Amino acid sequence: MEKSINERGAHGLIAIAIVSAIMACSVFASLIDYQPIVSDGFENLSTAKNIISHSSFSSGKPEIPDMNREPAWPALAAIVIYLASLENVSIDILATYYSFVWKMINIFIYAMAIGIAASYCYCTIRNKYFLGFFLLLILSLYGTTPRLINNFNNEALATLLVLISSILFYEMMKGRWIDSPYCAPAFLGIFLGFLVLTKAQFIYICLPAIFILLLKNKNKAFIVFLGIFLVCAPWIYRNLTLFGDPAIAIRGKTVAAVRLFLTAEPTSAEYPCMAYAFSHSKIQPGLESLLGVNKSDFSQGEKCEKLNRELCFDMGLTRVRCEPFPEDIYSSKWQSRIQYFYRGYYAGRLMEMHQLKFWDVAVFDFELVKKYLMTLPLFAWRGFGFGEYPLLSLMISLCLFVLLFTSYWPMALLCVSSQVFHILLTHNIPRYHAIEFPVLVFATVYLLWLLRCRYFRPLKVGGENSILNAK
């Protein structure tokens, strides 16, 4: 294990983290819209309120426990409710009058992530101009995505945990920092465990990292796995005991069902509609002549009506709204719903209640495999469309994959695995990649720094710097 950084270096990195976090808070505060917490955020608050007031993990009636949501984010909200003595406040008041509190929690957590990422970025490249570019890039990205501040979803906590886990994995793979036979892998396992309890899909996404670690050091891989198990096992046991389902949450089947319907049901004539709907809202007008599709084609009764829901976009300053058709809301059977999203959503809910199976709604044959492969590029393209600047989002996403071919590949692995997981198995909406933003921007700045070193001065191996090597 390498020596600790000297006090001067440590104080400098801490100062960078604090100043960067304060800058982020000042930018994010201007994004607060003071609207009530709704939708998924309201369900998270309801669960938190039931935890504190009724000792029940339930998103609905407290006497009916459920496993609709991962537990970490509602548990954090429950701690806030307890510490603020809000136990006797109704859920409607918590979601309206106190909405500012929950948005400030988002701001604080995102600011922490940006502060840590900025400090680590400077520790890596040791260049104040690139640090300034990092802050400009990441604050521009978050500053044009107000949904991340105003919706009380679990992206904020997941972002922080993904960043810390990525840094831990890199430092451990390079044999530095707190690296020891037990300490580093134990910390990594614990953070990954809480990440799984925040975003259930990471129980699969973290497997490539554990497998690679297994090839290098079996003991450390076992400790990481043990850490994840110890953190997640009580929750999995609770769900197995109460619901007979050893899972983190049940909503995964709904997401998988939506992807299945969007893959199996569209015809080849609807693929241009998918390409249009899956593109960033700012570049859709430029695609109209190429694809022979325009926004009016998504109206009810027109050729793209079944993909109207896919036009929704809330990952930029301009929010594109879309509404379900009456049949999508009031039809008693999933087969009667018009749009593919709602057909898949309600079929998925039935699957979660064990009333329907995947093979009841689709035939798993060569034709489905063919459709899967044909639509795969469309789903991959869709995930790159976050933020207000489509070319920027595409660039930083591609930089993440390029980072795999540098010495910082362990830093990229977790987020690359996340990208691949969503491309292959979910409907890959841009929101799913918000948790990767700090690592995406780090990858972009680091690669630009490498180019600068390569073409403007002799290359120095900055990738070998560790946070504990700062001078």
C-alpha positions in Angstrom: 0.0 0.0 0.0 1.4 3.4 -1.0 2.0 6.3 1.4 -0.7 8.8 2.1 -0.7 12.2 0.4 0.9 15.0 2.3 -1.3 17.4 4.1 -0.8 20.2 1.5 -1.9 17.9 -1.3 -4.9 16.6 0.7 -6.0 20.1 1.6 -5.8 21.1 -2.0 -8.0 18.3 -3.2 -10.5 18.8 -0.4 -10.6 22.5 -1.3 -11.3 21.6 -5.0 -14.1 19.3 -3.9 -15.7 21.9 -1.7 -15.5 24.8 -4.2 -16.8 22.6 -7.0 -19.7 21.4 -4.8 -20.6 25.0 -3.9 -20.5 26.0 -7.6 -22.8 23.1 -8.4 -25.2 24.1 -5.6 -25.4 27.7 -6.9 -26.2 26.5 -10.5 -28.7 23.8 -9.4 -30.6 26.2 -7.0 -31.7 28.2 -10.1 -33.3 25.1 -11.5 -35.8 24.5 -8.7 -39.3 24.9 -10.0 -41.2 24.6 -6.7 -43.7 22.2 -8.2 -45.0 19.3 -6.1 -43.2 15.9 -6.1 -45.2 13.6 -8.3 -45.1 10.2 -10.0 -42.2 7.9 -8.9 -41.0 10.6 -6.5 -44.3 10.7 -4.7 -44.2 6.9 -4.4 -40.7 7.1 -2.9 -42.0 9.7 -0.4 -45.1 7.5 0.4 -42.8 4.6 1.1 -40.6 6.7 3.4 -43.6 8.1 5.3 -44.9 4.5 5.9 -41.4 3.4 7.1 -41.4 6.1 9.8 -45.0 6.3 10.7 -46.0 2.6 10.4 -42.7 0.6 10.3 -43.9 -0.7 6.9 -42.2 -0.7 3.6 -45.2 0.1 1.4 -45.8 2.5 -1.4 -49.6 2.4 -0.8 -51.6 1.4 2.2 -49.2 0.8 5.1 -50.9 -2.5 6.1 -50.0 -3.9 2.7 -46.2 -4.2 2.4 -44.7 -4.4 -1.1 -41.5 -4.6 -3.0 -42.3 -2.1 -5.8 -39.2 0.0 -5.1 -35.6 -0.5 -4.2 -35.2 0.3 -0.5 -32.2 2.6 -0.2 -33.7 5.9 -1.6 -36.9 5.7 0.5 -34.9 4.7 3.5 -32.8 7.9 3.1 -35.9 10.0 2.8 -37.3 8.3 5.9 -34.2 9.3 7.8 -34.7 12.9 6.7 -38.3 12.8 7.8 -37.3 11.5 11.2 -34.5 14.0 11.7 -36.7 16.9 10.7 -39.5 15.6 13.0 -42.0 15.4 10.1 -43.5 12.1 11.2 -47.0 13.6 11.7 -47.0 15.5 8.4 -49.3 14.0 5.8 -47.8 12.7 2.6 -49.6 15.3 0.5 -48.0 18.1 2.5 -44.6 16.5 2.3 -44.9 16.3 -1.5 -46.1 19.9 -1.9 -45.2 22.3 1.0 -42.0 20.5 1.7 -41.1 19.8 -2.0 -38.2 22.2 -1.7 -36.6 20.0 0.9 -36.5 16.9 -1.3 -35.1 18.9 -4.2 -32.4 20.3 -2.0 -31.4 16.7 -1.1 -31.0 16.1 -4.8 -28.8 19.2 -5.2 -26.7 18.3 -2.2 -26.0 14.7 -3.4 -25.3 15.7 -7.0 -23.0 18.5 -5.7 -21.1 15.9 -3.6 -20.7 13.7 -6.7 -19.4 16.7 -8.7 -17.0 17.7 -6.0 -15.5 14.2 -5.7 -15.3 13.8 -9.5 -13.7 17.3 -9.9 -11.1 16.6 -7.2 -10.3 13.1 -8.6 -10.1 14.6 -12.1 -7.5 17.2 -11.0 -5.6 14.6 -9.1 -5.4 12.6 -12.3 -4.4 15.2 -14.8 -2.8 18.0 -12.6 -4.0 20.8 -14.9 -6.2 23.7 -13.7 -7.4 24.5 -17.2 -8.7 20.9 -17.7 -10.2 21.1 -14.3 -12.0 24.3 -15.4 -13.2 22.5 -18.5 -14.4 19.5 -16.5 -16.5 21.9 -14.3 -17.8 23.8 -17.3 -18.8 20.5 -19.0 -20.5 18.8 -16.1 -22.3 21.9 -14.9 -23.6 22.5 -18.4 -24.8 19.0 -18.6 -26.6 19.1 -15.2 -27.6 22.7 -15.6 -29.6 21.9 -18.7 -31.3 18.8 -17.2 -33.7 20.3 -14.5 -35.6 17.0 -14.2 -32.7 15.6 -12.2 -33.3 18.3 -9.5 -37.0 18.5 -9.5 -38.0 14.8 -9.6 -37.4 12.9 -6.3 -36.1 9.7 -8.0 -33.2 7.6 -7.0 -30.8 8.9 -9.7 -28.9 11.2 -7.3 -27.9 8.5 -4.8 -27.1 6.1 -7.6 -24.9 8.7 -9.3 -22.8 9.1 -6.1 -22.5 5.4 -5.5 -21.6 4.6 -9.1 -18.8 7.3 -9.0 -17.4 6.1 -5.7 -17.5 2.4 -6.8 -15.8 3.2 -10.1 -13.0 5.1 -8.3 -12.6 2.3 -5.8 -12.5 -0.4 -8.5 -9.9 1.6 -10.5 -7.6 2.2 -7.4 -7.9 -1.4 -6.3 -7.1 -2.8 -9.7 -4.1 -0.6 -9.9 -2.9 -1.7 -6.4 -3.0 1.7 -4.8 -4.9 3.9 -2.3 -6.5 1.9 0.6 -5.5 -1.3 -1.2 -5.0 -4.2 1.2 -6.1 -7.8 1.3 -9.4 -6.9 3.0 -10.0 -3.1 3.3 -10.4 -2.0 -0.4 -12.5 -5.0 -1.6 -14.7 -4.7 1.6 -15.4 -1.1 0.9 -16.1 -1.8 -2.8 -18.5 -4.6 -1.9 -20.4 -2.4 0.6 -20.8 0.4 -1.9 -21.8 -1.9 -4.7 -24.3 -3.5 -2.3 -25.9 -0.2 -1.5 -25.9 0.6 -5.2 -27.9 -2.6 -5.9 -30.3 -1.5 -3.2 -30.7 1.8 -5.0 -30.8 0.5 -8.6 -31.7 -3.2 -8.7 -30.2 -3.8 -12.2 -26.7 -3.3 -10.7 -26.9 -6.8 -9.3 -26.2 -7.8 -12.9 -24.3 -4.8 -14.1 -21.5 -5.3 -11.5 -20.9 -8.9 -12.5 -18.3 -8.1 -15.2 -16.2 -6.1 -12.7 -16.4 -9.0 -10.2 -15.5 -11.5 -12.9 -12.4 -9.5 -14.0 -11.4 -9.1 -10.4 -11.8 -12.9 -9.9 -9.3 -13.5 -12.7 -6.8 -11.2 -11.0 -7.3 -12.0 -7.3 -9.8 -14.6 -6.2 -9.7 -13.6 -2.5 -10.5 -10.0 -3.3 -13.3 -11.0 -5.6 -14.8 -13.2 -2.8 -14.6 -10.3 -0.4 -16.4 -7.9 -2.8 -19.1 -10.5 -3.4 -19.4 -11.1 0.3 -19.8 -7.4 0.9 -22.6 -7.2 -1.6 -24.3 -10.2 -0.1 -24.1 -9.0 3.4 -25.7 -5.6 2.4 -28.4 -7.1 0.2 -29.2 -10.4 1.9 -31.6 -9.0 4.6 -33.7 -7.3 2.0 -33.7 -10.3 -0.3 -34.7 -12.5 2.6 -37.5 -10.1 3.5 -38.9 -10.3 -0.1 -38.5 -14.1 -0.2 -40.3 -14.5 3.1 -43.2 -12.1 2.3 -43.6 -12.5 -1.4 -41.8 -15.7 -2.4 -39.6 -13.7 -4.7 -35.8 -13.4 -3.9 -35.4 -10.1 -5.8 -34.6 -6.5 -4.9 -37.8 -5.1 -6.6 -40.4 -6.3 -9.0 -40.4 -3.5 -11.6 -37.7 -5.2 -13.6 -40.3 -7.4 -15.3 -42.3 -4.3 -16.4 -39.2 -2.7 -18.0 -38.3 -6.0 -19.7 -41.9 -6.3 -21.0 -41.8 -2.8 -22.4 -38.6 -3.7 -24.3 -40.2 -7.0 -25.5 -43.2 -5.2 -26.9 -41.1 -2.5 -28.6 -39.0 -5.2 -30.2 -41.6 -7.8 -31.2 -44.6 -5.8 -32.2 -43.5 -2.9 -34.5 -43.5 -3.7 -38.2 -40.7 -2.8 -40.6 -42.9 0.1 -41.8 -42.8 1.5 -38.2 -39.0 1.4 -37.9 -38.7 4.9 -39.3 -41.2 6.0 -36.6 -38.9 4.4 -34.0 -35.8 6.0 -35.4 -37.6 9.4 -35.3 -39.0 8.9 -31.8 -35.7 7.5 -30.4 -33.8 10.6 -31.6 -33.1 13.7 -29.5 -36.0 16.1 -29.8 -33.6 18.8 -31.2 -32.6 16.8 -34.2 -36.0 15.3 -35.0 -36.9 18.1 -37.4 -33.8 17.4 -39.4 -34.8 13.8 -39.8 -38.3 14.4 -41.2 -37.3 14.3 -44.9 -34.8 11.5 -44.5 -37.3 9.2 -42.6 -40.5 10.4 -44.2 -41.9 11.0 -40.7 -43.0 14.1 -38.8 -44.5 14.7 -35.4 -48.1 14.7 -36.7 -47.7 11.1 -37.8 -47.8 10.1 -34.1 -51.3 11.4 -33.5 -54.0 8.9 -32.9 -55.1 7.2 -36.1 -51.9 8.1 -38.0 -49.1 5.7 -39.1 -46.9 6.2 -36.0 -49.6 6.3 -33.4 -48.4 3.1 -31.6 -45.1 4.9 -30.8 -46.5 8.2 -29.6 -45.3 7.5 -26.0 -41.7 7.3 -27.2 -41.7 11.0 -28.1 -41.7 12.0 -24.4 -38.5 13.8 -23.4 -37.7 15.3 -20.1 -33.9 15.3 -20.1 -33.4 18.9 -21.3 -34.5 22.4 -20.6 -37.4 21.9 -23.1 -39.7 19.1 -22.0 -41.6 17.3 -24.7 -44.9 16.0 -23.3 -47.0 13.2 -24.7 -50.2 11.6 -23.4 -51.7 8.2 -23.5 -54.7 7.8 -25.7 -58.0 7.0 -23.9 -57.8 3.4 -24.9 -54.3 3.2 -23.2 -55.9 4.3 -19.9 -59.3 2.8 -19.7 -59.0 -0.5 -21.6 -59.6 -3.5 -19.3 -57.0 -5.7 -21.1 -53.5 -5.0 -22.1 -54.2 -6.3 -25.6 -56.7 -3.5 -26.2 -54.2 -0.7 -25.5 -53.0 1.1 -28.6 -49.4 2.1 -27.8 -46.7 -0.4 -27.5 -45.4 1.1 -24.3 -48.7 0.8 -22.5 -49.3 -2.7 -23.8 -45.9 -3.7 -22.5 -46.3 -1.8 -19.2 -49.6 -3.4 -18.3 -48.5 -6.8 -19.5 -45.4 -6.4 -17.3 -47.6 -5.5 -14.3 -49.5 -8.7 -14.8 -46.2 -10.6 -15.0 -45.2 -9.1 -11.7 -48.4 -10.5 -10.2 -47.7 -13.9 -11.7 -50.8 -13.7 -13.9 -48.9 -13.6 -17.2 -45.7 -15.0 -18.6 -43.4 -13.6 -21.3 -44.2 -16.5 -23.7 -47.9 -15.6 -23.3 -47.3 -12.3 -25.2 -44.6 -13.2 -27.7 -43.3 -16.2 -29.6 -39.5 -16.6 -28.9 -38.4 -17.8 -32.3 -36.1 -16.8 -35.1 -38.3 -14.0 -36.2 -38.1 -12.4 -32.7 -34.3 -12.7 -32.8 -34.3 -11.1 -36.2 -36.4 -8.1 -35.0 -34.2 -7.9 -31.9 -31.1 -7.5 -34.0 -32.7 -5.1 -36.4 -33.9 -2.8 -33.6 -30.7 -3.0 -31.5 -29.0 0.0 -33.1 -32.2 2.1 -32.6 -32.2 1.3 -28.8 -28.4 2.0 -28.6 -28.9 5.4 -30.4 -31.8 6.3 -28.0 -29.6 6.1 -24.9 -27.2 8.8 -26.2 -29.9 11.4 -26.3 -29.8 13.0 -22.9 -29.3 16.6 -22.0 -29.9 19.8 -24.0 -27.0 19.3 -26.5 -27.4 16.0 -28.5 -23.9 16.1 -30.0 -22.4 16.6 -26.6 -24.3 13.7 -25.1 -23.2 11.5 -28.0 -19.5 12.6 -27.7 -19.2 12.0 -24.0 -21.0 8.6 -24.3 -18.6 7.5 -26.9 -15.6 8.8 -24.8 -16.7 6.4 -22.1 -16.2 3.4 -24.4 -12.9 4.8 -25.7 -11.7 5.0 -22.0 -11.8 1.2 -21.9 -8.7 1.2 -24.2 -6.6 3.3 -21.8 -5.1 2.6 -18.4 -8.2 4.0 -16.8 -10.4 1.1 -18.1 -11.4 0.0 -14.6 -12.9 3.5 -14.0 -15.1 3.1 -17.1 -16.1 -0.6 -16.7 -19.1 -0.2 -14.4 -20.7 2.5 -16.5 -19.9 0.7 -19.8 -21.6 -2.4 -18.3 -24.6 -0.2 -17.5 -24.7 1.2 -21.0 -24.5 -2.3 -22.5 -27.1 -3.7 -20.1 -29.7 -1.1 -21.1 -28.9 -1.3 -24.8 -29.4 -5.1 -24.7 -32.3 -5.5 -22.2 -34.3 -2.4 -21.5 -36.0 0.3 -23.6 -32.9 2.4 -22.8 -34.5 5.8 -22.2 -31.9 8.5 -21.8 -32.8 9.0 -18.1 -31.2 5.6 -17.3 -27.8 7.1 -18.0 -28.0 10.1 -15.8 -26.2 8.2 -13.1 -23.2 7.9 -15.3 -22.7 11.7 -15.9 -19.6 12.3 -13.6 -17.8 9.3 -15.1 -18.8 10.2 -18.6 -17.4 13.7 -18.2 -14.3 12.4 -16.5 -13.7 10.1 -19.5 -14.1 13.0 -22.0 -11.7 15.4 -20.1 -9.1 12.6 -19.5 -9.1 11.7 -23.2 -8.7 15.3 -24.3 -5.8 15.6 -21.9 -4.2 12.5 -23.4 -4.6 14.0 -26.9 -3.0 17.3 -25.6 -0.1 15.3 -24.1 0.3 13.3 -27.3 0.3 16.1 -29.8 1.5 19.1 -27.9 4.2 17.8 -25.6 5.9 14.5 -24.6 3.4 12.2 -23.1 3.5 11.7 -19.4 1.8 8.7 -17.9 -0.8 10.6 -15.9 -3.0 7.5 -15.8 -0.7 6.1 -13.1 -1.5 8.9 -10.7 -3.6 7.9 -7.7 -5.5 10.1 -5.3 -3.0 9.1 -2.7 0.0 10.2 -4.9 -1.1 13.8 -5.1 1.8 16.2 -4.4 
